[in-house]
Amino acid sequence: MLEKIHSNQRLQLGLGLAAGVVFGFLLQKGGVSSYDVILGQLLLTDFTVVKVMLTAVITGMLGIHVLKSLGWVHLHPKPGSVGTTVVGGLIFGVGFAVLGYCPGTIVGAIGQGSLDALTGGLLGILIGAWGFATFSPKLEKPILIKGNFGTLTLPELLKVKPWFVVIPLAMGLTLLLVGLEIGGL
């Protein structure tokens, strides 16, 4: 079945669109496409965003590694560097600070009818995509490849099997999630 999906580009696009709609719906239902919730997170008064993100990270991490263990997926980590992380973090941070949305929550907010997300957010996404396509080749050697760490993953760095990182990390994140919930944050 997975080979059929992998070989059918139209099916992949359809599944991607369906997953995106479900993702946006869940973001909206989780409340993280609300400017007030995002602002509360930035002011450390409302931890809804952290709770949703932790839940997604735990679920995704466990799900991907189960699928990998079954041989249903093969992971292809992309190379990283300190330069790309810093530049990407700065661009993301500026956009987030100016508008109060990240790319996923912009789309969710557009779906619920927020005009600020439609105008500023969509414009920001388009400018960001244009800027990346235009400037990344010019910035690659002087900045983006600085501190290159390749495709190294945490289990490879620690020289252990992935489950020796995944399970303790999932448990630790779950404890943090429970602590946030018990603390009423």
Phi and psi in degrees as GROMACS dihedral restraints (atoms count N, CA, C in turn):
[ dihedral_restraints ]
;  ai    aj    ak    al  type     phi  dphi    fc
    3     4     5     6     1   -64.6    20    10
    4     5     6     7     1   -33.1    20    10
    6     7     8     9     1   -65.0    20    10
    7     8     9    10     1   -37.2    20    10
    9    10    11    12     1   -64.0    20    10
   10    11    12    13     1   -43.0    20    10
   12    13    14    15     1   -65.4    20    10
   13    14    15    16     1   -44.7    20    10
   15    16    17    18     1   -63.1    20    10
   16    17    18    19     1   -32.3    20    10
   18    19    20    21     1   -89.8    20    10
   19    20    21    22     1    -6.5    20    10
   21    22    23    24     1  -112.0    20    10
   22    23    24    25     1   101.3    20    10
   24    25    26    27     1   -65.2    20    10
   25    26    27    28     1   -38.8    20    10
   27    28    29    30     1   -63.9    20    10
   28    29    30    31     1   -40.8    20    10
   30    31    32    33     1   -64.7    20    10
   31    32    33    34     1   -41.3    20    10
   33    34    35    36     1   -60.4    20    10
   34    35    36    37     1   -44.8    20    10
   36    37    38    39     1   -63.5    20    10
   37    38    39    40     1   -41.7    20    10
   39    40    41    42     1   -63.9    20    10
   40    41    42    43     1   -43.7    20    10
   42    43    44    45     1   -65.3    20    10
   43    44    45    46     1   -38.7    20    10
   45    46    47    48     1   -63.0    20    10
   46    47    48    49     1   -43.3    20    10
   48    49    50    51     1   -63.5    20    10
   49    50    51    52     1   -45.0    20    10
   51    52    53    54     1   -62.6    20    10
   52    53    54    55     1   -42.6    20    10
   54    55    56    57     1   -63.8    20    10
   55    56    57    58     1   -38.2    20    10
   57    58    59    60     1   -64.9    20    10
   58    59    60    61     1   -40.7    20    10
   60    61    62    63     1   -65.1    20    10
   61    62    63    64     1   -43.8    20    10
   63    64    65    66     1   -63.3    20    10
   64    65    66    67     1   -42.7    20    10
   66    67    68    69     1   -60.2    20    10
   67    68    69    70     1   -47.5    20    10
   69    70    71    72     1   -61.7    20    10
   70    71    72    73     1   -41.7    20    10
   72    73    74    75     1   -61.4    20    10
   73    74    75    76     1   -44.6    20    10
   75    76    77    78     1   -67.9    20    10
   76    77    78    79     1   -37.2    20    10
   78    79    80    81     1   -60.4    20    10
   79    80    81    82     1   -45.1    20    10
   81    82    83    84     1   -65.6    20    10
   82    83    84    85     1   -44.6    20    10
   84    85    86    87     1   -66.3    20    10
   85    86    87    88     1   -32.0    20    10
   87    88    89    90     1   -74.8    20    10
   88    89    90    91     1   -11.2    20    10
   90    91    92    93     1    87.5    20    10
   91    92    93    94     1     2.4    20    10
   93    94    95    96     1   -84.9    20    10
   94    95    96    97     1     0.5    20    10
   96    97    98    99     1   -96.2    20    10
   97    98    99   100     1     6.9    20    10
   99   100   101   102     1   -90.5    20    10
  100   101   102   103     1   127.1    20    10
  102   103   104   105     1   -56.3    20    10
  103   104   105   106     1   -40.7    20    10
  105   106   107   108     1   -63.9    20    10
  106   107   108   109     1   -37.3    20    10
  108   109   110   111     1   -68.2    20    10
  109   110   111   112     1   -42.7    20    10
  111   112   113   114     1   -65.2    20    10
  112   113   114   115     1   -43.5    20    10
  114   115   116   117     1   -61.5    20    10
  115   116   117   118     1   -41.2    20    10
  117   118   119   120     1   -60.6    20    10
  118   119   120   121     1   -36.5    20    10
  120   121   122   123     1   -65.8    20    10
  121   122   123   124     1   -44.2    20    10
  123   124   125   126     1   -65.0    20    10
  124   125   126   127     1   -30.2    20    10
  126   127   128   129     1   -88.7    20    10
  127   128   129   130     1     0.7    20    10
  129   130   131   132     1    60.9    20    10
  130   131   132   133     1    35.9    20    10
  132   133   134   135     1  -113.0    20    10
  133   134   135   136     1   -15.4    20    10
  135   136   137   138     1  -140.4    20    10
  136   137   138   139     1   115.1    20    10
  138   139   140   141     1  -101.3    20    10
  139   140   141   142     1    24.7    20    10
  141   142   143   144     1   -58.0    20    10
  142   143   144   145     1   -43.7    20    10
  144   145   146   147     1   -62.4    20    10
  145   146   147   148     1   -45.7    20    10
  147   148   149   150     1   -62.6    20    10
  148   149   150   151     1   -41.2    20    10
  150   151   152   153     1   -63.1    20    10
  151   152   153   154     1   -44.0    20    10
  153   154   155   156     1   -64.9    20    10
  154   155   156   157     1   -44.0    20    10
  156   157   158   159     1   -64.9    20    10
  157   158   159   160     1   -43.3    20    10
  159   160   161   162     1   -61.7    20    10
  160   161   162   163     1   -42.7    20    10
  162   163   164   165     1   -60.7    20    10
  163   164   165   166     1   -43.1    20    10
  165   166   167   168     1   -66.0    20    10
  166   167   168   169     1   -41.8    20    10
  168   169   170   171     1   -64.6    20    10
  169   170   171   172     1   -45.7    20    10
  171   172   173   174     1   -62.3    20    10
  172   173   174   175     1   -49.6    20    10
  174   175   176   177     1   -61.8    20    10
  175   176   177   178     1   -47.6    20    10
  177   178   179   180     1   -64.8    20    10
  178   179   180   181     1   -43.0    20    10
  180   181   182   183     1   -62.3    20    10
  181   182   183   184     1   -48.7    20    10
  183   184   185   186     1   -65.7    20    10
  184   185   186   187     1   -43.8    20    10
  186   187   188   189     1   -61.9    20    10
  187   188   189   190     1   -47.4    20    10
  189   190   191   192     1   -62.6    20    10
  190   191   192   193     1   -41.5    20    10
  192   193   194   195     1   -74.1    20    10
  193   194   195   196     1   -28.8    20    10
  195   196   197   198     1   -65.9    20    10
  196   197   198   199     1   -47.9    20    10
  198   199   200   201     1   -60.9    20    10
  199   200   201   202     1   -39.1    20    10
  201   202   203   204     1   -65.3    20    10
  202   203   204   205     1   -42.5    20    10
  204   205   206   207     1   -63.1    20    10
  205   206   207   208     1   -31.6    20    10
  207   208   209   210     1   -81.6    20    10
  208   209   210   211     1    -6.2    20    10
  210   211   212   213     1    79.7    20    10
  211   212   213   214     1    14.9    20    10
  213   214   215   216     1   -85.2    20    10
  214   215   216   217     1   -22.4    20    10
  216   217   218   219     1  -135.0    20    10
  217   218   219   220     1   155.7    20    10
  219   220   221   222     1  -125.1    20    10
  220   221   222   223     1   127.7    20    10
  222   223   224   225     1   -85.9    20    10
  223   224   225   226     1   140.8    20    10
  225   226   227   228     1  -130.6    20    10
  226   227   228   229     1    77.9    20    10
  228   229   230   231     1   -59.6    20    10
  229   230   231   232     1   141.5    20    10
  231   232   233   234     1   -88.2    20    10
  232   233   234   235     1   148.2    20    10
  234   235   236   237     1   -65.8    20    10
  235   236   237   238     1   147.7    20    10
  237   238   239   240     1  -130.3    20    10
  238   239   240   241     1   169.2    20    10
  240   241   242   243     1  -155.5    20    10
  241   242   243   244     1   163.1    20    10
  243   244   245   246     1   -63.6    20    10
  244   245   246   247     1   -40.6    20    10
  246   247   248   249     1   -58.8    20    10
  247   248   249   250     1   -48.1    20    10
  249   250   251   252     1   -66.9    20    10
  250   251   252   253     1   -36.0    20    10
  252   253   254   255     1   -66.4    20    10
  253   254   255   256     1   -44.0    20    10
  255   256   257   258     1   -66.4    20    10
  256   257   258   259     1   -48.8    20    10
  258   259   260   261     1   -63.2    20    10
  259   260   261   262     1   -46.6    20    10
  261   262   263   264     1   -62.0    20    10
  262   263   264   265     1   -41.6    20    10
  264   265   266   267     1   -64.0    20    10
  265   266   267   268     1   -39.2    20    10
  267   268   269   270     1   -66.4    20    10
  268   269   270   271     1   -45.0    20    10
  270   271   272   273     1   -62.9    20    10
  271   272   273   274     1   -46.5    20    10
  273   274   275   276     1   -60.4    20    10
  274   275   276   277     1   -45.7    20    10
  276   277   278   279     1   -62.8    20    10
  277   278   279   280     1   -42.6    20    10
  279   280   281   282     1   -63.4    20    10
  280   281   282   283     1   -48.0    20    10
  282   283   284   285     1   -60.9    20    10
  283   284   285   286     1   -41.2    20    10
  285   286   287   288     1   -66.2    20    10
  286   287   288   289     1   -42.3    20    10
  288   289   290   291     1   -68.9    20    10
  289   290   291   292     1   -38.9    20    10
  291   292   293   294     1   -71.1    20    10
  292   293   294   295     1   -44.4    20    10
  294   295   296   297     1  -105.3    20    10
  295   296   297   298     1   -27.5    20    10
  297   298   299   300     1    86.3    20    10
  298   299   300   301     1    18.2    20    10
  300   301   302   303     1  -135.7    20    10
  301   302   303   304     1   151.7    20    10
  303   304   305   306     1  -100.6    20    10
  304   305   306   307     1   171.6    20    10
  306   307   308   309     1   -55.3    20    10
  307   308   309   310     1   -41.4    20    10
  309   310   311   312     1   -66.8    20    10
  310   311   312   313     1   -42.5    20    10
  312   313   314   315     1   -74.3    20    10
  313   314   315   316     1   -24.2    20    10
  315   316   317   318     1   -61.1    20    10
  316   317   318   319     1   -48.4    20    10
  318   319   320   321     1   -64.3    20    10
  319   320   321   322     1   -40.7    20    10
  321   322   323   324     1   -63.0    20    10
  322   323   324   325     1   -41.1    20    10
  324   325   326   327     1   -68.2    20    10
  325   326   327   328     1   -37.7    20    10
  327   328   329   330     1   -61.0    20    10
  328   329   330   331     1   -42.5    20    10
  330   331   332   333     1   -61.9    20    10
  331   332   333   334     1   -29.8    20    10
  333   334   335   336     1   -92.8    20    10
  334   335   336   337     1     2.2    20    10
  336   337   338   339     1    95.7    20    10
  337   338   339   340     1    17.5    20    10
  339   340   341   342     1   -77.3    20    10
  340   341   342   343     1   115.0    20    10
  342   343   344   345     1   -68.6    20    10
  343   344   345   346     1   -32.2    20    10
  345   346   347   348     1   -63.1    20    10
  346   347   348   349     1   -38.5    20    10
  348   349   350   351     1   -70.0    20    10
  349   350   351   352     1   -38.4    20    10
  351   352   353   354     1   -64.7    20    10
  352   353   354   355     1   -47.6    20    10
  354   355   356   357     1   -79.5    20    10
  355   356   357   358     1   -64.6    20    10
  357   358   359   360     1   -68.4    20    10
  358   359   360   361     1   -42.5    20    10
  360   361   362   363     1   -68.3    20    10
  361   362   363   364     1   -49.1    20    10
  363   364   365   366     1   -64.8    20    10
  364   365   366   367     1   -40.3    20    10
  366   367   368   369     1   -62.2    20    10
  367   368   369   370     1   -42.9    20    10
  369   370   371   372     1   -62.1    20    10
  370   371   372   373     1   -41.2    20    10
  372   373   374   375     1   -63.2    20    10
  373   374   375   376     1   -44.9    20    10
  375   376   377   378     1   -65.7    20    10
  376   377   378   379     1   -42.7    20    10
  378   379   380   381     1   -65.1    20    10
  379   380   381   382     1   -41.2    20    10
  381   382   383   384     1   -62.8    20    10
  382   383   384   385     1   -43.2    20    10
  384   385   386   387     1   -64.3    20    10
  385   386   387   388     1   -42.5    20    10
  387   388   389   390     1   -62.9    20    10
  388   389   390   391     1   -45.4    20    10
  390   391   392   393     1   -61.8    20    10
  391   392   393   394     1   -41.6    20    10
  393   394   395   396     1   -62.9    20    10
  394   395   396   397     1   -49.1    20    10
  396   397   398   399     1   -62.5    20    10
  397   398   399   400     1   -35.0    20    10
  399   400   401   402     1   -78.9    20    10
  400   401   402   403     1   -45.9    20    10
  402   403   404   405     1  -100.4    20    10
  403   404   405   406     1   -19.6    20    10
  405   406   407   408     1   -61.9    20    10
  406   407   408   409     1   -38.6    20    10
  408   409   410   411     1   -62.8    20    10
  409   410   411   412     1   -34.2    20    10
  411   412   413   414     1   -76.3    20    10
  412   413   414   415     1   -26.3    20    10
  414   415   416   417     1   -94.9    20    10
  415   416   417   418     1    -6.4    20    10
  417   418   419   420     1   -58.9    20    10
  418   419   420   421     1   -56.5    20    10
  420   421   422   423     1   -70.0    20    10
  421   422   423   424     1   -46.5    20    10
  423   424   425   426     1   -73.7    20    10
  424   425   426   427     1   -26.4    20    10
  426   427   428   429     1  -131.5    20    10
  427   428   429   430     1   -53.1    20    10
  429   430   431   432     1   -65.0    20    10
  430   431   432   433     1   -31.0    20    10
  432   433   434   435     1   -93.7    20    10
  433   434   435   436     1     4.6    20    10
  435   436   437   438     1   -65.6    20    10
  436   437   438   439     1   134.4    20    10
  438   439   440   441     1    69.5    20    10
  439   440   441   442     1    35.0    20    10
  441   442   443   444     1   -61.0    20    10
  442   443   444   445     1   125.3    20    10
  444   445   446   447     1  -116.1    20    10
  445   446   447   448     1    12.9    20    10
  447   448   449   450     1    61.5    20    10
  448   449   450   451     1  -142.4    20    10
  450   451   452   453     1  -100.9    20    10
  451   452   453   454     1    19.5    20    10
  453   454   455   456     1   -59.8    20    10
  454   455   456   457     1   128.3    20    10
  456   457   458   459     1  -104.4    20    10
  457   458   459   460     1   165.4    20    10
  459   460   461   462     1   -60.2    20    10
  460   461   462   463     1   -45.6    20    10
  462   463   464   465     1   -60.3    20    10
  463   464   465   466     1   -36.8    20    10
  465   466   467   468     1   -67.5    20    10
  466   467   468   469     1   -40.9    20    10
  468   469   470   471     1   -60.4    20    10
  469   470   471   472     1   -42.4    20    10
  471   472   473   474     1   -83.6    20    10
  472   473   474   475     1    -7.8    20    10
  474   475   476   477     1    57.9    20    10
  475   476   477   478     1    48.7    20    10
  477   478   479   480     1  -133.2    20    10
  478   479   480   481     1   164.7    20    10
  480   481   482   483     1   -68.4    20    10
  481   482   483   484     1   147.6    20    10
  483   484   485   486     1   -52.6    20    10
  484   485   486   487     1   -38.1    20    10
  486   487   488   489     1   -63.8    20    10
  487   488   489   490     1   -23.4    20    10
  489   490   491   492     1   -72.6    20    10
  490   491   492   493     1   -13.5    20    10
  492   493   494   495     1  -102.8    20    10
  493   494   495   496     1   -43.6    20    10
  495   496   497   498     1   -61.8    20    10
  496   497   498   499     1   -48.9    20    10
  498   499   500   501     1   -65.5    20    10
  499   500   501   502     1   -50.9    20    10
  501   502   503   504     1   -62.0    20    10
  502   503   504   505     1   -37.0    20    10
  504   505   506   507     1   -65.9    20    10
  505   506   507   508     1   -43.2    20    10
  507   508   509   510     1   -62.8    20    10
  508   509   510   511     1   -40.8    20    10
  510   511   512   513     1   -65.3    20    10
  511   512   513   514     1   -43.8    20    10
  513   514   515   516     1   -63.4    20    10
  514   515   516   517     1   -43.4    20    10
  516   517   518   519     1   -66.7    20    10
  517   518   519   520     1   -35.8    20    10
  519   520   521   522     1   -65.1    20    10
  520   521   522   523     1   -42.0    20    10
  522   523   524   525     1   -61.9    20    10
  523   524   525   526     1   -40.6    20    10
  525   526   527   528     1   -63.0    20    10
  526   527   528   529     1   -43.0    20    10
  528   529   530   531     1   -61.8    20    10
  529   530   531   532     1   -45.1    20    10
  531   532   533   534     1   -63.7    20    10
  532   533   534   535     1   -41.8    20    10
  534   535   536   537     1   -61.1    20    10
  535   536   537   538     1   -41.3    20    10
  537   538   539   540     1   -63.4    20    10
  538   539   540   541     1   -39.9    20    10
  540   541   542   543     1   -70.5    20    10
  541   542   543   544     1   -43.8    20    10
  543   544   545   546     1   -65.8    20    10
  544   545   546   547     1   -38.7    20    10
  546   547   548   549     1   -70.6    20    10
  547   548   549   550     1    -5.7    20    10
  549   550   551   552     1    72.8    20    10
  550   551   552   553     1    23.4    20    10
